[in-house]
């Protein structure tokens, strides 16, 4: 029983109704602050997702199916659902759906209030999820990533219930919405002794998604997401962008910020920016490969699947953030998945990643939307803020790699799933 479990044994907070009521008010608060903020943290809903749906209606074509798109085509499902649930108010439809899904997820994590030996762990994870969303702010419910995280957490719940095929299918579906849940698949493949089952379940799910795409009239545009972002530049919030932004502030180079009207993001222009941007995908692939090797080595040394999996998923997810030329604030939501997995698997020494992720979420909220305009003006204080956030990412990744490497030296022969 970990220290997290001991601190969670507070009976008043093991009420499913209290959890859901607080969860509802948390979402109402996120919606209220998101709609009132002058920086429009929910802008993607109205300025990207709704226009994309309108384009599909007007053109009679489907993004990611027979028209090139930055996302795999299943990412349009929450957009269509938002338009259908409230044709007169797309944003209201989106917020209604994500609120309902998150509350359902909270109830699932808490095992719908059923009392058993896992109750403290379940409620700890559920309370963390609610608190995390509030700390991160409105961006936690206003991006496509919000839905991919829900799908990934459904996979985590299936994994906790020892339903390996179902969990793999959920992770594969999540990766078909936003690529990042592939970190869960890579970790599972490297860690579990049932690699063939995982591979077959993932391949079957992917095949179904491809077949459905072709039934919808797909052409090669269905695979456009694989190359559509290859030419994009370095987003200003990404860890790698810090070198260029500080160089510009200190007059060490001619670096500057510009707005990419295609990707709808602020990016860095200047000496070496294009070269570094072109190398980041390869760096990310190498980092993921190293994580997979470390996880495989730990499993081969006898460490339990339940011990390795949380730290492997945390490491792989951080690989996708730290070595990414994109640094969108919603990426922080990805980190909630390994943290919740670690809580539910009763991971040892899990306080550090838990509180680190909360700190990263808070710093991200301050970066965007609170001081984002200052960052665009290269205000040194705002730049220092995002730099500290990015250093927290890097420090947590270093810690995760050390922890994952150490598992290969210790024989933890708990039964694998």
N, C-alpha and C positions, 0 to 999 in steps of 0.2 A: 504494500500500500504506500503510495508516494506521499510526499509532503503536500501535494496539491489536493489529494483526497482528504487528508486530515483537516486542511483549512476549509474544505467544502462541506463539512458535516454540520450544517446549520439547518435544522429542520424547518424553520419558518420559510426558508427559501426553496424548499423542495415541494412547492405547490405548483402544479401545472397551470392553475388559473392565474395565480400571481405572475407567473412567467409570461403567459400570453397577454395579460393586461399590460404589463410593463413593455412587452414587445410591441404591442399595438401603439402605445403612447410614444415609444421610441421612434417608430416609423412616422407617426404624425409629426413629431418634432423635426425629423429629417426632411419631411416634405415641406413643412412650414419654413424652416431655415433655407432650404434649397430654392424655394419660390421667391423669397424675400431678399436673398443675397444679391448685391449689385454686380457680382462677378459671374452670375448665371451658371452656377455649377451643374445645373440640369440642362444646360444648353444643347447637349448632344441629342436629347430627346426631340426637341423642336427643330433644331437646325441641321441635323444629320439623319436621324432615323425616320422622322415623319416625311421629309422630302424624298428619301429613298423609297418609301412605300408609295408616295404619290407618283414618283417616276414609274414604278412598276405598273400602277393602275393606268397611267396615261399611255405608256409605251406598249402595254400588253406583253412585257418581257419580265423575266425573273432575274434579279441580281444573283450572281454566283452560280447561275444555272445556264442561261444563254446570253448573259452580259457579264463582262469582267467585273470583279468586285474584290475588295480588300479582305473580305471574310469568306469562310466556307459557307455554302448556301443555307445550312440549318440556322445560321445566325439571324436569318430574316424571320424565323418563326415567332419570337417574342414581339417583333415589330408588327407583323400581320395580326397577331393576337391582340395587341394594343389597339390597332385600328378597328378590329371587329368588336371588341368588347365595349368600346365607346367611340362610335364613328364621328361624333361631334367634338370630341376632346381627346386627341391622341395621347397627350401627356397624362391626363387623368386615367386613361386605360392602362398605360404603362405602369403608373404608380400603384394602381389597384392590383394588378397582377403580381408585381414584385412583392408588395406587402403581404398578399395572401400566401404566396409561395414561401416567403421567409417565415411567416408565422406557422405554417404547416411544418416547415423544416425544424423550427424550434421545438414544436411538439414531438416530432419524430426523434430528435436528438435526446429529448428528455424522456423517451420511451412512453409518451402519452401519460406520464405521471405514475406509471406502474412502479410499485416499490419492490426492489430486489437488491441484491448485493452490489449492483452497478449503479444504483440510484445516485450516490454522491458524485460519481464520475459523470453521469449523464447530465445532471443539473449544472455541474461545473462547466461543462462544454456548452450547454445552452445559454447560460448566463454570460459566458465569455463572448458568444456570438452576438448577442444583443449589445453588450457593452462595446465591442469592437466596431459594430456598425455606427453607433452614435459617435464614437471617438473619431472615426475616419470622416464622418460628415456626409452630406448629401450625395457625394460622388459614389458612395457605397451602394446606392440603389438606382442610379441613373445612367448606367452603362450596360452594354451587352455583357460585360464581364460579370455583372450581378447575376445573370441567368446561368452563365457557365459555372459560377461558384456553387449555385444551388444544385446543379446537375452533379458536380464533383462531390459535393457533400452527400448527395443521395448515394453515390458510389461508396463513400466512406461508411455510411450507415449499413450498406449491404456487406461491406468488408467486415465490419464489426460483428455482424450477424453470421459471419462465415459463409456468405453466399458469393463465392469467387466469380462465377460466370456473370452474375448480375452486376457485381461491382465493376468488373472489366467492361461490360457493356455501357454502364453509366459513364465511366471514364472516357470511353471511345466516343460516346455521344457528346460529352463535354468538349473533347478535343475537336469535334466537328463544328462546334460553335465558336470557340476561341482555342487556339492551338495549345495553350499552356497546360491543360489537364493531361497532356502527353507525359508530363513529368511523373504523374501517378502511374501511368502504364509502364514507363521505363523503370521506375523504382520497383514495381511489382514483378516485372520480368526478371530483374536482376536479383531479387531477394527471395522469391518464392520457389519452392521445389516443384511447383505445378506450372512450370513455364509454358509447356505445350498447351495446357488448358487455357491459359491467359492469352497466348498467341492466337489460338483458334477462336476464342470468344471475341477478341479485338478484331480479327480479320473478318469474321462473320458480320459483326456490327458495321464495320467499314463497308463491306460489300453491299449490305442492305441500303446504306446511305447512298452509295454510288448508284445502285439500281433505281432507287426512288428518284434520284436526280435525273437519270436518263428518261424515266417515265414522265417526268415533268418537262421534258424537251431539252435536256442538257446537250451542250456541245463542249468543246475544250475549255470554255469559260468556267466550267465547274472546277477546274484546277488552277484558275488564275490567281487564287489567293497565295499559291506557292511562290509566285514571282512578282506579284503586284507591288509588294512593299520592298523589293530588293533595291530599288533606286532611291528610296526615301533617305533623307538626311538624318542628322543627329538631333533628337528632340532635346530641348533645353533642360528638362528635369532629369534626364538620364544620368547615371553616374559618370559616364565617359565625357559628357558635355561639360562637366565642371572644369576640366583642364582648359578648354577653349574659352569658356566664359570668364574665368579668372585671368587668362592671358589678355583678353580684351579689356577688362577692367583695369588691369595694371599696365596697359599700353605696351604690352609685349608682342602684340600681333594686331592684324586688322580684322579680327573676328567680330561678327555682329549677329544679331538676331533677325530672322525674317519669317514671314508667315507663308506656309505652304498651302495654297488654295485647293490643292488636290487632296492632300492628307488631312487638311484642317488642323494643323498643328504649328506651333512655333519651333523653328529649328535653327541650328547654328550654321553660319557660313564663314569661311575664312581658310587660312593656311592649313592644309592637311585634313580638313573636315571630311571631304569626300572620300579620301583614301581610308581614313579610320572607319568611317561608316561602312565601307565595303568589306572591312575585315571583321566586323563585329559578329556577323552570323556564323562565321567559321570559328571564332573564339567561343561563342555560345555552344556550338556543337562539340568542341573539344572538352569544355567544362562538363557538359552532360555525360559525355563518354567517360570522363574520369569519375564522376559520381556513380555511374552504373558499375564501373569496375570496383570501386570501393565497397559498394553494397554487395556485389557478387562475392568479393573476397571475404567480407564479414559473414555472409551466409555459409560460405565454404568452411570457415573457421569454426562454425557451430553456433553462431549467434542466432537467437530466435527471430523468426519473421516479425513477430510483434514488437521486438526490440529494434530491429533494423528499419522497418518500414517508415515510422514517423520521421526519423532523422534523415533517411534517404529522400523522402518526399520534400522535406524542408530544404535540403541541400539542392536538389534538382530544381525546385521552384525558385530559389534564390539565384541559381545559375541563369535562369531565364529572365531575371530582373537585372542583376548586376552586369551581365554581358550583353544587355539589350541596348540598341541604339535608340529605342523608344523608351520613354520614362513616364508614361501616363500615370496619373494619381490612382486610377482604379486598379492598377497592378497590385497594390497593397492588399486588395481583397483576396488575392490568390493565397497569401500567407496564412489566412484564417484556416484554410483546409488542413495543412500539416499540423498546425497548433491543436485544432480540434481532434484530429486523429491521434496525436500524442496524448491528449487528456484521456480519450476513450480507451487507449491502449495502456493507460497507467504508466506512461513513460517516466523514467528516472531523470532527475536534474532538468525538469521541463519548465521550471520557473523562469529561467533566463530567456529562452525563446518566446515564452508567453508574454512576459513584460516587455521584451524587446520589440515584438510585433505591435503591441499597444503603443509604445513610444514612437515607432515608425509611423503608425496610423495618425497619431496626434501631430507629429511634425509635418506629415503630408497634408493634413487638413489646414495647417498654418500656411504651408507653401501654396496650396490651392484649395479653396479660393481666396483665403484671407489676404496674403501678401503677394498674390500673383502679379498684379500690376506693377508692384515694386520690382519684382524679378524681371519683368519685361523691360524695365528701365535700367536694368543692371545695377540696382541699388545694392551696395556691398553687404548690408545687413540681410537683405532677402536672399542674396546669393550665398551668404554664410549659412543661412537656415537650411536651404536645400542641400548644401554641401554636408552639413551635419547629418541630415536625413540619409544621404547616400553613403556616408561613412558608417552609419548604423547598419545599412544593408550589407556592406562589405565586411564589417566586423562580425556580424551574425553568420555570414557565409564562411568566414574563416573558422569560427567556432564549430559550425556544423560539419565542416570537413575534418576537423580534428576529432570530433566525437565519432564520426562515421569511420575514420581510419582506426580509431582505438578499438572499435568493436571486433576487428579482426584479431585482436590480441587476447580477447577474453572469451572463454567458452561459456556460452549461455544456452544451455540445451533445453529450453522450454519447448513444448511441442509446437510444431509449425501448423499452419492452417491447411 
